[in-house]
Amino acid sequence: MKISYCDKDRGHEGTAKGGIRLLRGGARSPSGILAIATCLLFFATTTVAQTPPSVVTATARAEMLAPTRELIGTIVPARESVLAAPVGARLVSIKDTGTRVAKGDVVATLDVAELELALQRERARLTRLKAEQALAARQRDRLNALRDAVPAAQRDEAHARFEVLAAEIAEARVALELTELRVRDSSLRAPFAGTIVAELKQPGEQVQSGEGVVRLMDTADTEVDVAVPVDWAMGSNTGATVRVDASTGFASAELQSLVPGDTDTRQLRARLKLKNILAPIGASVRVAWPSAAPVVAVTVPGDALIQRDEGYYVLRVDGDTARRIDVKPSTRVADRVAVIGSVGPGDEIIIRGGERLADGDKLQVLREALVGAAPCAGASC
């Protein structure tokens, strides 16, 4: 039985391309075929193992950054309101939680049957007082016409009666207008477009005047509510731009207001108007609050940072070799992070493919500009 084997060094008739030598005869036997397959797999594996891993890089650069301190804020609606009952009455209907309403839409109605009866009474009272005043006016005028025959006290009494009725009529008009207003306000209308987020009362319940019935929230426009230490807020002005990091991405926000908050902890309450970010109400976000004047810093893409138990580092490309550089991350701006360490502007930093590389490992660079391009093949590689 003839044996087939691999030999990269010895020449022989029947040596395959690439230096694989096959003894004649063995190639036709099952064991020969198995030996050929084993040899091919061996040399293919050896070739792959000898190819340095490919990495994607980006360039470190110097940027003008404003040092920041991180605060935790909460996404809140730009507008929120509890609609209260203008009068004491029974609740007839209310919009369901989650219903979107436009400005002016009816969100709840009250039973105004008693108010309508009161309205009728006020109208009847006003009519009666007007009739009494007309009679008093005629009586006053008649006594004045009989001036010499009527005692002055009697004429004064008639005049006073007319003036009293005039005052009562004015009071009755005010009462009537108030009752009419209460009837008109028996339907609670949305002061702005928004979403019903809570039903504070249920149909059939008796509601007192001024008692909350429904909570309305403007969920289309959101803001960030954040507590800011007094010392950090020095020099902050409304309209300033503040960076916000939410789970859905980064965004800039405009400082809308800065008002006194908790005096015990010496904190202010800041409201930030969000721009180009979608985050749910109640979500927590990180706020990069400016803490000093802008400075020049070296930044790298956030993907370049590698974290281990001992801290952070990046891998810098030195020719065809990876060099580990320990760094301390500081300010984050969009998808880049300012780092403190031996990284300078123009350094080529690995952003993908370096997770398993160690200091001194060989590599081949697929530059950032080629990310997403089709893999090379054949002679073009």
Buried (B, 14 or more C-beta within 10 A) or exposed (E): EEEBBBBEEEEEEEBEEEEBBBBEEBBEBEEBEEBBEEBBEEBEEEEEEEEBEEBBBBEBBEBEBBBBBEBEBBBBBBBBBEBBBBBBBBBBEBBEEEBEBEEEBEBBBBBBEEBEEBBEEBBEBBEEBBEBBEEBBEBBEEBEEEEEEBEEEEBEBBBEBBEBBBEBBEEBBEBBEEBBEBBEBBBBBBBBBBBBBEBBBEEEEEBEEEBBBBBBBBBEEBBBBBBBBEEBBEEBEEEEEBBBBBEEEBBBBBBBEBEEBEEEEEBBBBBBBBEEBEBEBEBEBBBBBBBEEEEEBBBBBBBBBBEEEEEBBBBBBEEEBBBBBBBEBBBBBBEBBBBEBEBEEEBBBBBBBBEEBEEEBEBEBBEBEEEEEEEEEEEEE
